[in-house]
Structures are given as C-alpha cells and as structure tokens.
Amino acid sequence: MSDKRLNNRIFLMYLVSENYKKFHKLSSEQFLELNRKYAILNYIAECPDIFDNMSDSEMVEEIDEYVSAI
C-alpha cells in the first residue's frame, strides 16, 4: 500500500470518528468502547472508498447502519 493511500485511510478514520463523536455527543472513551464492540475503525480502514465523497452526516449514517447491522 502506498503512503498516500495509507494516509488517506488514517485521515478518514479520524474524520469519521470525530464526526460520529460530535453527532452523538460521545467522549473519546465512549467512542473507543463502541469501537471495541463493533470494530468501527477497522470497517473504515477496510472500506475507505465508501467514505471518500460523503458529507459529515452521511458518514455518521453509514456508521450507524453498520453498527445496527451487527
């Protein structure tokens, strides 16, 4: 994997998690607990193309759908 692609994945993981925390008014600890349970960051890292062109609210909706499907 190229450095550019890796950096993009890391940035998307940060962006999506921050949007999710903000929307749901979660602390970092609360988000990390959800991540342990649902592997949210892993999902983002494995499917970065899904999130590339999404708005902030669409990113949150995608994670909500992912969590509810588990």
N, C-alpha and C positions, 0 to 999 in steps of 0.2 A: 504494500500500500504506500502510495506517495505521501510525502509530508503534507502536501496541500490537502489531500483527501482526509488524512488523519486530523489535521487542524480543523477542517470543516465539521467533522463528526464531534470533536470536542466542543467547538463553538455551539453547535446545535444542541448538544446535551445541556450546556449551560443555559442557553436561551430558553429552551423548552421548560427546563426545571424552574427557572426564575419566573417565567410566565405562569406556570402551574401554581407555584407557591403564592404568587401575588393574587391570582384569581381566587384561590381557595383559602387565602389568608392563613397559610401554613408557615410554621417556622422551618428552619433548615432541618432540625431534628425530626420534625413530623414528616417532612418530605422524605428524609432518608429512611425512616421506618416504613413508609409506603414503598419505597424503592426496594428495601429488603424483602418485602412481601410479594411485590409484583414485578421486580426487575425492570423498572421503567427506564432507567438509563441504558440498560442493555438493549431494550427494544429500540430506543432512539439511535443507538450506535449501529445496530444491525439494519435499520431501515432509514438512513438519513435522507434519502431521496424523497421520501414521503413528506418530510418537514420543510424541505428547501424553499418552497414557494408559498407556504402557508402564512396566514396572518397570525397574530398572537392568539386571538380567540379560537381560531381553527386548530392551532397546536394543542390548546387546552382540551378542546372537544375530542381530538384524536386520542389523547392520553386517557381521558375519561372513558371513551369507548373501549380502549384496550384493557383498562382495569376492570371494567364491568363485564368483559368477555371472559375473564379468567375465573 
